Amino acid sequence: MREDYKLQGKLVKLSIEVEESVAQTLVEMEKFVKLTQSELTNTALKRFIAHHKDFLPPGFKAKK
């Protein structure tokens, strides 16, 4: 299952703001599971997108 978190494909930098408690939790998760913040965040965002297709415009096709 840990392989599900590995980053694949081309990477881009993204600058976002999150609540302080979210950032602190992410730091603790990174230490505990030995996955990078980028790997954890990328997986979380993929899961969010998969469950919230209603946030996308009609006909949107993600590039793979």
C-alpha positions as CSV (number, residue, x, y, z in Angstrom):
1,M,0.0,0.0,0.0
2,R,2.9,2.4,0.6
3,E,3.6,2.3,-3.1
4,D,0.2,4.0,-3.7
5,Y,1.8,7.2,-2.2
6,K,4.8,7.4,-4.5
7,L,4.7,10.4,-6.9
8,Q,4.5,9.4,-10.6
9,G,4.9,11.4,-13.7
10,K,5.8,15.1,-14.2
11,L,5.9,17.2,-11.0
12,V,5.0,20.9,-10.6
13,K,5.4,23.2,-7.6
14,L,2.1,24.4,-6.1
15,S,1.9,27.2,-3.5
16,I,-1.1,26.9,-1.2
17,E,-2.1,28.1,2.2
18,V,-3.6,25.7,4.8
19,E,-4.7,26.0,8.3
20,E,-1.9,25.8,10.9
21,S,-3.4,22.7,12.5
22,V,-3.4,20.9,9.0
23,A,0.2,21.8,8.5
24,Q,1.2,20.6,11.9
25,T,-0.6,17.3,11.4
26,L,1.1,16.8,8.1
27,V,4.5,17.3,9.7
28,E,3.6,14.6,12.3
29,M,2.3,12.2,9.7
30,E,5.5,12.7,7.7
31,K,7.7,11.8,10.7
32,F,5.5,8.8,11.7
33,V,5.0,7.0,8.3
34,K,8.3,8.1,6.6
35,L,6.5,9.5,3.5
36,T,7.1,13.0,2.3
37,Q,4.6,15.8,2.7
38,S,4.3,15.9,-1.0
39,E,3.5,12.2,-1.2
40,L,0.9,12.5,1.6
41,T,-0.7,15.6,0.1
42,N,-0.7,14.3,-3.5
43,T,-2.6,11.2,-2.3
44,A,-5.0,13.2,-0.2
45,L,-5.8,15.5,-3.1
46,K,-6.3,12.5,-5.5
47,R,-8.7,11.0,-3.1
48,F,-10.6,14.3,-2.7
49,I,-10.8,14.7,-6.5
50,A,-12.1,11.2,-6.9
51,H,-14.9,11.8,-4.5
52,H,-15.8,15.3,-5.6
53,K,-16.3,15.1,-9.3
54,D,-19.2,17.5,-8.9
55,F,-16.5,20.2,-8.4
56,L,-15.4,19.8,-12.0
57,P,-16.9,21.4,-15.0
58,P,-19.1,19.2,-17.3
59,G,-17.0,17.2,-19.8
60,F,-13.7,17.8,-17.9
61,K,-11.2,15.1,-18.8
62,A,-8.0,14.9,-16.6
63,K,-4.7,14.5,-18.5
64,K,-2.9,11.3,-17.4
